Amino acid sequence: MTKWIFEPGHTAAEFRARHMMVTYVRGHFKNVHGTLEFDPKSPRDSSVAVQIDARGIWTGTKERDDHLRSADFLDVEHHPEITFTGKEVEIKGEHDFAVTGHLSIRGVTRPATLNVRYLGQWETPWWEDGVDKGPRTRAGFVATTQINRQDFGVRWQDTMDRGGIVVGNEIDIAIDVEAILENS
């Protein structure tokens, strides 16, 4: 099986949650690392391991980011990483897969399924210290899922008049991955 390494400069995780019953707040994690065992000719044998630095959460508002880092939400002081490991692959189409594994947030691990689309691969330059040391083979993937934050112990909530809530429980997640073929 072919091993790929996530290229952190071109890999990111994003999320969105309902806010005040009327809109979505989006957030971003840029410090995403991982490895992938993947061969497009035998995708059923694939596996993935992802680590996200939860301390780097960014929504564009410092006060909200600080609150999301606190024990009310991600509790990054005690749980600085969000992880996903998966190796159960269901083929959904020529380039589409469902990867089931274990998602850990706040020290709570639950089963989760990522809907993954393989975007292809390409030989590209590889720049280090201003020198092209390529070519290197890159592959692209996008993965999406939806989780209930309550399942991971993220329970902070405030209510509004007429029964409204400040933060929705369903969280949409998207991960864009650019991976480099190891030893290419």
Backbone as a printed PyTorch tensor [residue, N CA C, xyz], in Angstrom:
tensor([[[  0.8580,  -1.1840,   0.0000],
         [  0.0000,   0.0000,   0.0000],
         [  0.8970,   1.2390,   0.0000]],

        [[  0.4950,   2.2430,  -0.6980],
         [  1.2590,   3.4750,  -0.8470],
         [  1.0040,   4.4180,   0.3160]],

        [[  2.0850,   4.9720,   0.9010],
         [  1.9590,   5.8680,   2.0420],
         [  2.0790,   7.3250,   1.6000]],

        [[  1.1770,   8.1420,   2.1220],
         [  1.1250,   9.5740,   1.8410],
         [  1.2290,  10.3290,   3.1620]],

        [[  1.8390,  11.5040,   3.1150],
         [  1.9770,  12.3820,   4.2780],
         [  1.2060,  13.6650,   3.9830]],

        [[  0.3750,  14.1110,   4.9180],
         [ -0.3510,  15.3690,   4.7260],
         [  0.6460,  16.5140,   4.6260]],

        [[  0.4140,  17.4090,   3.6960],
         [  1.2340,  18.6010,   3.5480],
         [  0.5180,  19.7130,   4.3100]],

        [[  0.9900,  20.0630,   5.5260],
         [  0.2260,  20.9720,   6.3950],
         [ -0.0350,  22.3510,   5.7970]],

        [[  0.8440,  22.8290,   4.9410],
         [  0.6290,  24.1460,   4.3410],
         [ -0.5710,  24.2020,   3.4090]],

        [[ -1.0310,  23.0410,   2.9540],
         [ -2.1640,  22.9880,   2.0280],
         [ -3.2610,  22.0460,   2.5200]],

        [[ -3.3060,  21.8350,   3.8200],
         [ -4.3240,  20.9930,   4.4270],
         [ -4.9960,  21.7880,   5.5400]],

        [[ -6.3150,  21.7070,   5.6430],
         [ -7.0410,  22.4590,   6.6700],
         [ -8.3440,  21.7480,   7.0090]],

        [[ -8.8260,  22.0170,   8.2190],
         [-10.1280,  21.5100,   8.6520],
         [-11.0060,  22.7060,   8.9720]],

        [[-12.2600,  22.6100,   8.6010],
         [-13.2240,  23.6800,   8.8690],
         [-14.4670,  23.0790,   9.4980]],

        [[-15.1910,  23.9140,  10.2310],
         [-16.4510,  23.4770,  10.8060],
         [-17.4420,  24.6220,  10.7350]],

        [[-18.7120,  24.2670,  10.8820],
         [-19.7420,  25.2950,  11.0160],
         [-20.7930,  24.8010,  11.9930]],

        [[-21.3160,  25.7600,  12.7640],
         [-22.3510,  25.4730,  13.7540],
         [-23.4130,  26.5590,  13.6740]],

        [[-24.6600,  26.1770,  13.8890],
         [-25.7390,  27.1750,  13.9070],
         [-25.5160,  28.1160,  15.0740]],

        [[-25.8420,  29.3880,  14.8450],
         [-25.6700,  30.4090,  15.8720],
         [-26.9400,  31.2410,  15.9630]],

        [[-27.4570,  31.3500,  17.1720],
         [-28.6250,  32.1980,  17.4620],
         [-29.8390,  31.8490,  16.6030]],

        [[-29.9110,  30.5990,  16.1640],
         [-31.0700,  30.0730,  15.4370],
         [-31.2040,  30.6040,  14.0100]],

        [[-30.3150,  31.4970,  13.5670],
         [-30.5580,  32.1290,  12.2730],
         [-29.4180,  32.0120,  11.2750]],

        [[-28.2120,  31.7150,  11.7130],
         [-27.0880,  31.7010,  10.7840],
         [-26.0750,  30.6500,  11.2190]],

        [[-24.9350,  30.6200,  10.5670],
         [-23.8470,  29.7140,  10.9210],
         [-22.6010,  30.5170,  11.2880]],

        [[-21.8520,  29.9930,  12.2360],
         [-20.5060,  30.4790,  12.5240],
         [-19.5640,  29.4150,  11.9940]],

        [[-18.5310,  29.8630,  11.2900],
         [-17.5510,  28.9430,  10.7240],
         [-16.2190,  29.1120,  11.4350]],

        [[-15.5210,  28.0220,  11.5650],
         [-14.2110,  28.0410,  12.1810],
         [-13.2340,  27.2180,  11.3750]],

        [[-11.9770,  27.3800,  11.7130],
         [-10.9070,  26.8570,  10.8820],
         [ -9.7700,  26.3280,  11.7610]],

        [[ -9.1870,  25.2280,  11.3550],
         [ -7.9610,  24.6990,  11.9570],
         [ -6.9520,  24.5490,  10.8350]],

        [[ -5.7900,  25.1480,  10.9810],
         [ -4.7860,  25.0660,   9.9310],
         [ -3.6850,  24.0590,  10.2450]],

        [[ -3.4060,  23.7970,  11.5030],
         [ -2.3160,  22.9050,  11.8710],
         [ -2.8280,  21.4590,  11.8950]],

        [[ -2.9730,  20.8950,  10.6870],
         [ -3.5230,  19.5510,  10.5060],
         [ -2.4280,  18.6520,   9.9460]],

        [[ -2.1590,  17.5410,  10.6360],
         [ -1.1360,  16.5940,  10.2040],
         [ -1.7800,  15.2250,  10.0590]],

        [[ -1.1600,  14.3880,   9.2410],
         [ -1.6910,  13.0460,   9.1170],
         [ -0.9300,  12.2040,   8.1280]],

        [[ -1.2890,  10.9370,   8.1220],
         [ -0.7560,   9.9850,   7.1600],
         [ -1.9140,   9.2120,   6.5580]],

        [[ -1.6610,   8.7070,   5.3940],
         [ -2.6950,   8.0160,   4.6410],
         [ -2.0490,   6.8580,   3.8980]],

        [[ -2.6450,   5.7020,   4.0100],
         [ -2.2840,   4.5550,   3.1730],
         [ -3.3700,   4.4960,   2.1040]],

        [[ -2.9840,   4.7220,   0.8400],
         [ -4.0060,   4.8110,  -0.2110],
         [ -3.4100,   4.4600,  -1.5640]],

        [[ -4.1180,   3.5950,  -2.2760],
         [ -3.8270,   3.2890,  -3.6660],
         [ -5.1600,   3.3610,  -4.3970]],

        [[ -5.2950,   4.2650,  -5.3790],
         [ -6.5880,   4.3980,  -6.0630],
         [ -7.0500,   3.1080,  -6.7430]],

        [[ -6.1360,   2.1540,  -6.9550],
         [ -6.5180,   0.8840,  -7.5710],
         [ -7.0900,  -0.1010,  -6.5570]],

        [[ -6.8470,   0.1320,  -5.2630],
         [ -7.4130,  -0.7350,  -4.2230],
         [ -7.7740,   0.1060,  -2.9920]],

        [[ -8.7430,   1.0040,  -3.1370],
         [ -9.0770,   1.9340,  -2.0530],
         [ -9.6510,   1.2530,  -0.8050]],

        [[-10.2030,   0.0600,  -0.9490],
         [-10.7990,  -0.6310,   0.2000],
         [ -9.7470,  -0.9490,   1.2710]],

        [[ -8.4810,  -1.0030,   0.8890],
         [ -7.3980,  -1.3240,   1.8230],
         [ -6.7860,  -0.0790,   2.4590]],

        [[ -7.4030,   1.0600,   2.3040],
         [ -6.8590,   2.3260,   2.7930],
         [ -7.0020,   2.4760,   4.3030]],

        [[ -6.1820,   3.3760,   4.8520],
         [ -6.3020,   3.7720,   6.2500],
         [ -5.8050,   5.2020,   6.3780]],

        [[ -6.2480,   5.8690,   7.4490],
         [ -5.8820,   7.2650,   7.6480],
         [ -5.7330,   7.5470,   9.1360]],

        [[ -4.8110,   8.4540,   9.4590],
         [ -4.6420,   8.9440,  10.8300],
         [ -4.4500,  10.4570,  10.7400]],

        [[ -5.2940,  11.2040,  11.4450],
         [ -5.2850,  12.6670,  11.3790],
         [ -5.1320,  13.2400,  12.7870]],

        [[ -4.2950,  14.2760,  12.9100],
         [ -4.1450,  15.0060,  14.1710],
         [ -4.3500,  16.4890,  13.8790]],

        [[ -5.2510,  17.1180,  14.6340],
         [ -5.5470,  18.5450,  14.4910],
         [ -5.1900,  19.2340,  15.7940]],

        [[ -4.4140,  20.2990,  15.7090],
         [ -4.0640,  21.0890,  16.8850],
         [ -5.2700,  21.9550,  17.2430]],

        [[ -6.0200,  21.5450,  18.2550],
         [ -7.2530,  22.2440,  18.6500],
         [ -6.9670,  23.6420,  19.1850]],

        [[ -5.7570,  23.8700,  19.6770],
         [ -5.4020,  25.1920,  20.2200],
         [ -5.4000,  26.2630,  19.1460]],

        [[ -5.2750,  25.8500,  17.8870],
         [ -5.1940,  26.8010,  16.7890],
         [ -6.5400,  27.1730,  16.1870]],

        [[ -7.6220,  26.9040,  16.8630],
         [ -8.9440,  27.2310,  16.3310],
         [ -9.0330,  28.7170,  16.0030]],

        [[ -9.6630,  29.0200,  14.8610],
         [ -9.7950,  30.4150,  14.4360],
         [-11.1640,  30.6160,  13.8130]],

        [[-11.9240,  31.5790,  14.3540],
         [-13.2210,  31.9470,  13.7850],
         [-13.2420,  33.4000,  13.3400]],

        [[-12.1580,  34.1120,  13.6170],
         [-12.0900,  35.5130,  13.2380],
         [-12.4160,  36.4690,  14.3710]],

        [[-12.8320,  35.9380,  15.5210],
         [-13.1530,  36.7720,  16.6790],
         [-12.4040,  36.2180,  17.8830]],

        [[-11.4460,  36.9900,  18.4010],
         [-10.5960,  36.5200,  19.4940],
         [-11.3950,  36.0460,  20.6980]],

        [[-12.3840,  36.8030,  21.1170],
         [-13.1640,  36.4270,  22.2940],
         [-13.8720,  35.0900,  22.0780]],

        [[-14.4430,  34.8950,  20.8980],
         [-15.1170,  33.6160,  20.6030],
         [-14.0880,  32.4920,  20.5500]],

        [[-12.9330,  32.7340,  19.9110],
         [-11.8930,  31.7010,  19.8390],
         [-11.4400,  31.2990,  21.2380]],

        [[-11.2360,  32.2820,  22.1230],
         [-10.8420,  31.9860,  23.5040],
         [-11.9110,  31.1580,  24.2110]],

        [[-13.1850,  31.4970,  23.9820],
         [-14.2700,  30.7240,  24.6010],
         [-14.2960,  29.2940,  24.0510]],

        [[-14.0860,  29.1380,  22.7530],
         [-14.0860,  27.8000,  22.1570],
         [-12.9140,  26.9540,  22.6540]],

        [[-11.7930,  27.6000,  23.0120],
         [-10.6510,  26.8760,  23.5750],
         [-10.8790,  26.4690,  25.0340]],

        [[-11.8030,  27.1340,  25.7100],
         [-12.0240,  26.9320,  27.1490],
         [-12.6980,  25.5910,  27.4370]],

        [[-12.8260,  25.2920,  28.7340],
         [-13.4760,  24.0540,  29.1690],
         [-14.9500,  23.9970,  28.7690]],

        [[-15.5620,  25.1380,  28.4280],
         [-16.9540,  25.1280,  27.9560],
         [-17.0940,  24.3880,  26.6230]],

        [[-16.0260,  24.3940,  25.8200],
         [-16.0810,  23.7760,  24.4910],
         [-14.9730,  22.7270,  24.3290]],

        [[-13.8360,  23.0910,  23.7440],
         [-12.8020,  22.1010,  23.4100],
         [-11.8640,  21.7510,  24.5610]],

        [[-11.7760,  22.5860,  25.5720],
         [-10.9100,  22.3370,  26.7270],
         [ -9.4960,  21.9890,  26.2750]],

        [[ -8.8990,  22.8760,  25.4800],
         [ -7.5960,  22.5900,  24.8760],
         [ -6.4720,  22.4830,  25.8940]],

        [[ -6.6560,  23.0440,  27.0830],
         [ -5.6250,  22.8990,  28.1120],
         [ -5.4150,  21.4340,  28.4670]],

        [[ -6.4930,  20.6710,  28.5090],
         [ -6.4140,  19.2460,  28.8350],
         [ -6.4630,  18.3310,  27.6090]],

        [[ -6.9830,  18.8350,  26.5010],
         [ -7.1550,  18.0200,  25.2840],
         [ -6.7320,  18.8380,  24.0650]],

        [[ -5.4200,  19.0080,  23.8650],
         [ -4.9420,  19.8990,  22.8010],
         [ -5.1130,  19.3660,  21.3760]],

        [[ -5.4450,  18.0730,  21.2270],
         [ -5.5850,  17.5100,  19.8890],
         [ -6.9670,  16.9200,  19.6450]],

        [[ -7.3870,  17.0530,  18.4040],
         [ -8.5420,  16.3280,  17.8740],
         [ -7.9450,  15.2870,  16.9340]],

        [[ -8.3830,  14.0240,  17.0390],
         [ -7.8040,  12.9860,  16.1850],
         [ -8.9000,  12.1670,  15.5070]],

        [[ -8.5320,  11.6170,  14.3700],
         [ -9.3830,  10.6450,  13.6810],
         [ -8.4780,   9.5560,  13.1370]],

        [[ -8.8340,   8.2990,  13.3860],
         [ -8.1580,   7.1610,  12.7710],
         [ -9.2320,   6.2840,  12.1500]],

        [[ -9.0070,   5.8810,  10.9240],
         [ -9.9990,   5.0570,  10.2460],
         [ -9.3600,   4.1040,   9.2630]],

        [[ -9.9440,   2.9090,   9.1630],
         [ -9.4480,   1.9390,   8.1950],
         [-10.5560,   1.0890,   7.5780]],

        [[-11.7930,   1.3680,   7.9390],
         [-12.9160,   0.6560,   7.3410],
         [-13.4280,   1.5050,   6.1800]],

        [[-13.2350,   1.0210,   4.9530],
         [-13.5400,   1.8070,   3.7610],
         [-14.6520,   1.1480,   2.9660]],

        [[-15.6710,   1.9260,   2.6870],
         [-16.7620,   1.4870,   1.8160],
         [-16.6800,   2.2950,   0.5300]],

        [[-16.6790,   1.6130,  -0.5980],
         [-16.6020,   2.2950,  -1.8910],
         [-17.9980,   2.7610,  -2.2680]],

        [[-18.1370,   4.0720,  -2.5140],
         [-19.4300,   4.6790,  -2.8570],
         [-19.5250,   5.0200,  -4.3390]],

        [[-18.3870,   5.1520,  -4.9890],
         [-18.3320,   5.5070,  -6.3980],
         [-16.8900,   5.4510,  -6.8530]],

        [[-16.6350,   5.8440,  -8.0900],
         [-15.2890,   5.7520,  -8.6420],
         [-14.2630,   6.5240,  -7.8080]],

        [[-14.6530,   7.6620,  -7.2640],
         [-13.7420,   8.4950,  -6.4780],
         [-14.3120,   8.8390,  -5.1030]],

        [[-15.3700,   8.1610,  -4.7020],
         [-16.0500,   8.4790,  -3.4470],
         [-16.0600,   7.2780,  -2.5130]],

        [[-15.7440,   7.5640,  -1.2330],
         [-15.6130,   6.5100,  -0.2380],
         [-16.2070,   6.9720,   1.0830]],

        [[-16.6180,   6.0230,   1.9010],
         [-16.9970,   6.2980,   3.2880],
         [-15.9430,   5.6150,   4.1550]],

        [[-15.2560,   6.4060,   4.9650],
         [-14.2000,   5.8810,   5.8340],
         [-14.6830,   5.9700,   7.2750]],

        [[-14.8280,   4.8230,   7.9010],
         [-15.3120,   4.7660,   9.2800],
         [-14.1400,   4.5040,  10.2160]],

        [[-14.1740,   5.2220,  11.3260],
         [-13.1090,   5.0680,  12.3070],
         [-13.5150,   5.6830,  13.6240]],

        [[-12.5110,   6.2000,  14.3350],
         [-12.7180,   6.7640,  15.6710],
         [-12.2930,   8.2210,  15.6960]],

        [[-13.2240,   9.0850,  16.1060],
         [-12.9840,  10.5160,  16.2550],
         [-12.8820,  10.8310,  17.7400]],

        [[-11.8240,  11.5440,  18.1290],
         [-11.6310,  11.9280,  19.5340],
         [-11.6130,  13.4410,  19.6580]],

        [[-12.5140,  13.9600,  20.4880],
         [-12.6040,  15.3900,  20.7960],
         [-12.7830,  15.4920,  22.3030]],

        [[-11.9960,  16.3430,  22.9460],
         [-12.0900,  16.5330,  24.4060],
         [-11.8450,  15.2480,  25.1870]],

        [[-11.0810,  14.3360,  24.6200],
         [-10.8090,  13.0750,  25.3080],
         [-11.9230,  12.0560,  25.1900]],

        [[-12.9590,  12.3660,  24.4350],
         [-14.0760,  11.4380,  24.2120],
         [-13.9320,  10.8770,  22.7990]],

        [[-13.9600,   9.5670,  22.6900],
         [-13.8070,   8.9040,  21.3960],
         [-15.1190,   8.2430,  21.0080]],

        [[-15.5440,   8.5160,  19.7870],
         [-16.7940,   7.9640,  19.2510],
         [-16.5490,   7.4920,  17.8150]],

        [[-17.3410,   6.5320,  17.3580],
         [-17.2540,   6.1660,  15.9420],
         [-17.7320,   7.3210,  15.0780]],

        [[-17.1030,   7.4700,  13.9180],
         [-17.4970,   8.5120,  12.9670],
         [-17.1810,   8.0230,  11.5580]],

        [[-17.9630,   8.5090,  10.6110],
         [-17.7360,   8.1750,   9.2090],
         [-17.4900,   9.4510,   8.4230]],

        [[-16.3710,   9.4700,   7.7040],
         [-16.0420,  10.5820,   6.8150],
         [-16.4380,  10.2040,   5.3970]],

        [[-17.1340,  11.0940,   4.7180],
         [-17.4330,  10.9270,   3.2970],
         [-16.2840,  11.5710,   2.5400]],

        [[-15.5050,  10.7470,   1.8450],
         [-14.2510,  11.1950,   1.2400],
         [-14.3710,  11.1620,  -0.2760]],

        [[-13.8870,  12.2240,  -0.8930],
         [-13.7750,  12.2750,  -2.3490],
         [-12.2950,  12.3980,  -2.6990]],

        [[-11.8260,  11.4810,  -3.5240],
         [-10.4560,  11.5160,  -4.0430],
         [-10.4510,  12.4570,  -5.2400]],

        [[ -9.6080,  13.4960,  -5.1940],
         [ -9.5870,  14.5250,  -6.2340],
         [ -8.5430,  14.2690,  -7.3080]],

        [[ -7.7140,  13.2390,  -7.1300],
         [ -6.7000,  12.9080,  -8.1190],
         [ -5.3040,  13.2120,  -7.6130]],

        [[ -4.3230,  12.9490,  -8.5010],
         [ -2.9290,  13.2060,  -8.1430],
         [ -2.1850,  13.7860,  -9.3290]],

        [[ -1.0290,  14.4200,  -9.0130],
         [ -0.2830,  15.1270, -10.0390],
         [  1.1780,  15.2160,  -9.6280]],

        [[  2.0740,  15.1440, -10.6030],
         [  3.4990,  15.4080, -10.3620],
         [  3.6840,  16.9210, -10.2970]],

        [[  4.3530,  17.3920,  -9.2390],
         [  4.4820,  18.8330,  -9.0240],
         [  5.8990,  19.1800,  -8.5840]],

        [[  6.2560,  20.4580,  -8.6640],
         [  7.5260,  20.8930,  -8.0820],
         [  7.4780,  20.7590,  -6.5600]],

        [[  8.6270,  20.6990,  -5.9290],
         [  8.7410,  20.6550,  -4.4650],
         [  9.8450,  21.6230,  -4.0760]],

        [[  9.4510,  22.7340,  -3.4720],
         [ 10.3910,  23.7940,  -3.1420],
         [ 10.8310,  23.7000,  -1.6800]],

        [[ 12.1400,  23.7340,  -1.4780],
         [ 12.7270,  23.8150,  -0.1340],
         [ 13.8320,  24.8550,  -0.1800]],

        [[ 13.7410,  25.8410,   0.6910],
         [ 14.7550,  26.9030,   0.7620],
         [ 15.0180,  27.5400,  -0.5940]],

        [[ 13.9550,  27.7610,  -1.3670],
         [ 14.0690,  28.4300,  -2.6600],
         [ 14.5890,  27.5600,  -3.7840]],

        [[ 14.7380,  26.2620,  -3.5510],
         [ 15.2530,  25.3460,  -4.5660],
         [ 14.1850,  24.2950,  -4.8770]],

        [[ 13.9450,  24.0810,  -6.1830],
         [ 12.9900,  23.0480,  -6.5900],
         [ 13.6650,  21.6860,  -6.4550]],

        [[ 13.2150,  20.8930,  -5.4690],
         [ 13.7630,  19.5610,  -5.2350],
         [ 12.7930,  18.4870,  -5.7100]],

        [[ 11.9030,  18.8780,  -6.5930],
         [ 10.8870,  17.9680,  -7.1000],
         [ 11.4170,  17.1440,  -8.2420]],

        [[ 10.5480,  16.4700,  -8.9460],
         [  9.1020,  16.5110,  -8.7220],
         [  8.6840,  15.5950,  -7.5770]],

        [[  7.5370,  15.8990,  -7.0180],
         [  6.9010,  15.0790,  -5.9860],
         [  5.4680,  14.8170,  -6.4340]],

        [[  4.9360,  13.6810,  -6.0600],
         [  3.5590,  13.3430,  -6.3940],
         [  2.6560,  13.8170,  -5.2690]],

        [[  1.6500,  14.5980,  -5.6280],
         [  0.6580,  15.0980,  -4.6770],
         [ -0.7030,  14.5000,  -5.0250]],

        [[ -1.5140,  14.2840,  -3.9900],
         [ -2.8890,  13.8210,  -4.1810],
         [ -3.8030,  14.7010,  -3.3400]],

        [[ -5.0260,  14.8720,  -3.8090],
         [ -5.9920,  15.6970,  -3.0930],
         [ -7.2130,  14.9030,  -2.6690]],

        [[ -7.7270,  15.2880,  -1.4990],
         [ -8.9130,  14.6470,  -0.9330],
         [ -9.7390,  15.7160,  -0.2300]],

        [[-11.0440,  15.5210,  -0.1920],
         [-11.9030,  16.3260,   0.6610],
         [-12.7980,  15.3540,   1.4230]],

        [[-12.9070,  15.5860,   2.7270],
         [-13.7160,  14.7090,   3.5850],
         [-14.7300,  15.5590,   4.3390]],

        [[-15.9450,  15.0500,   4.4650],
         [-16.9890,  15.7640,   5.2050],
         [-17.7050,  14.8020,   6.1470]],

        [[-18.2400,  15.3750,   7.2020],
         [-19.0690,  14.6080,   8.1240],
         [-19.8880,  15.5860,   8.9500]],

        [[-20.8180,  15.0610,   9.7090],
         [-21.5870,  15.8590,  10.6620],
         [-21.5970,  15.0950,  11.9770]],

        [[-21.3440,  15.8210,  13.0670],
         [-21.3620,  15.2140,  14.3920],
         [-22.2960,  16.0050,  15.2940]],

        [[-22.6770,  15.3800,  16.3980],
         [-23.3990,  16.0780,  17.4550],
         [-22.3820,  16.4000,  18.5420]],

        [[-22.1650,  17.6690,  18.8060],
         [-21.1310,  18.0800,  19.7620],
         [-21.3900,  17.5340,  21.1580]],

        [[-22.6670,  17.3170,  21.5030],
         [-23.0190,  16.7660,  22.8150],
         [-22.4060,  15.3740,  23.0140]],

        [[-22.2610,  14.6080,  21.9230],
         [-21.6760,  13.2700,  22.0070],
         [-20.2300,  13.2940,  22.4900]],

        [[-19.5780,  14.4440,  22.3760],
         [-18.1730,  14.5870,  22.7600],
         [-18.0120,  15.4350,  24.0260]],

        [[-19.0960,  15.6200,  24.7570],
         [-19.0290,  16.3540,  26.0130],
         [-18.9760,  17.8600,  25.8650]],

        [[-19.2790,  18.3630,  24.6760],
         [-19.2990,  19.8130,  24.4480],
         [-20.7370,  20.2660,  24.7060]],

        [[-21.0130,  20.6390,  25.9460],
         [-22.3880,  20.8480,  26.3770],
         [-22.7730,  22.3020,  26.6410]],

        [[-21.8130,  23.2440,  26.6000],
         [-22.1580,  24.6280,  26.9150],
         [-23.3160,  25.0910,  26.0370]],

        [[-24.2520,  25.7960,  26.6750],
         [-25.4090,  26.2980,  25.9510],
         [-25.9950,  27.4720,  26.7030]],

        [[-26.6360,  28.3330,  25.9960],
         [-27.4130,  29.4050,  26.5930],
         [-28.7170,  29.4590,  25.8100]],

        [[-29.7850,  29.8020,  26.5040],
         [-31.0880,  29.8430,  25.8360],
         [-31.4850,  31.2780,  25.5440]],

        [[-32.3680,  31.3930,  24.5880],
         [-32.9040,  32.6930,  24.1950],
         [-34.4160,  32.6570,  24.4220]],

        [[-35.0320,  33.7690,  24.2170],
         [-36.4880,  33.8060,  24.3770],
         [-37.1600,  32.8760,  23.3570]],

        [[-38.3630,  32.4660,  23.6460],
         [-39.1770,  31.5890,  22.8010],
         [-38.5140,  30.2290,  22.5560]],

        [[-37.6110,  29.8010,  23.4590],
         [-37.0220,  28.4630,  23.3740],
         [-35.8300,  28.3330,  22.4490]],

        [[-35.3300,  29.4320,  21.9330],
         [-34.1690,  29.3570,  21.0510],
         [-32.8900,  29.0440,  21.8110]],

        [[-31.8950,  28.5510,  21.0910],
         [-30.5930,  28.2640,  21.6920],
         [-29.5110,  29.0640,  20.9670]],

        [[-28.4070,  29.3070,  21.6710],
         [-27.3150,  30.1080,  21.1100],
         [-26.4890,  29.2970,  20.1250]],

        [[-26.1540,  28.0450,  20.4770],
         [-25.2930,  27.2210,  19.6360],
         [-26.0060,  25.9170,  19.2900]],

        [[-26.0700,  25.6050,  18.0030],
         [-26.6680,  24.3440,  17.5690],
         [-25.8050,  23.1630,  17.9630]],

        [[-26.4080,  22.0030,  18.0430],
         [-25.6750,  20.7940,  18.4170],
         [-25.0270,  20.0920,  17.2330]],

        [[-25.6040,  20.2140,  16.0550],
         [-25.0630,  19.5540,  14.8700],
         [-23.9290,  20.4030,  14.2950]],

        [[-22.7620,  19.7890,  14.1390],
         [-21.5770,  20.4720,  13.6360],
         [-21.1770,  19.8290,  12.3170]],

        [[-21.1020,  20.6350,  11.2660],
         [-20.6380,  20.1720,   9.9580],
         [-19.1220,  20.3560,   9.8970]],

        [[-18.4310,  19.3330,   9.4230],
         [-16.9720,  19.3510,   9.3550],
         [-16.5390,  19.0540,   7.9290]],

        [[-15.5250,  19.7820,   7.4560],
         [-14.9110,  19.5290,   6.1500],
         [-13.4000,  19.5870,   6.3170]],

        [[-12.7110,  18.6310,   5.7230],
         [-11.2440,  18.5910,   5.7730],
         [-10.7390,  18.5160,   4.3380]],

        [[ -9.9010,  19.4920,   3.9740],
         [ -9.2340,  19.5030,   2.6740],
         [ -7.8130,  19.0200,   2.8790]],

        [[ -7.4150,  17.9870,   2.1380],
         [ -6.1040,  17.3900,   2.3210],
         [ -5.3330,  17.4300,   1.0040]],

        [[ -4.1010,  17.9240,   1.0950],
         [ -3.1370,  17.7450,   0.0300],
         [ -2.0460,  16.8550,   0.6110]],

        [[ -1.8670,  15.6800,   0.0310],
         [ -0.9270,  14.7050,   0.5600],
         [  0.2230,  14.5100,  -0.4280]],

        [[  1.4010,  14.2550,   0.1390],
         [  2.6030,  14.0460,  -0.6540],
         [  2.9660,  12.5640,  -0.5550]],

        [[  3.2350,  11.9560,  -1.7050],
         [  3.6440,  10.5680,  -1.7280],
         [  4.9830,  10.4450,  -1.0070]],

        [[  5.0310,   9.5790,  -0.0170],
         [  6.2740,   9.3990,   0.7360],
         [  7.3430,   8.8100,  -0.1730]],

        [[  8.5310,   9.3810,  -0.0770],
         [  9.6920,   8.9140,  -0.8550],
         [  9.4780,   8.9790,  -2.3690]],

        [[  8.6790,   9.9670,  -2.8070],
         [  8.5140,  10.0840,  -4.2740],
         [  9.6190,  10.9120,  -4.8680]]])
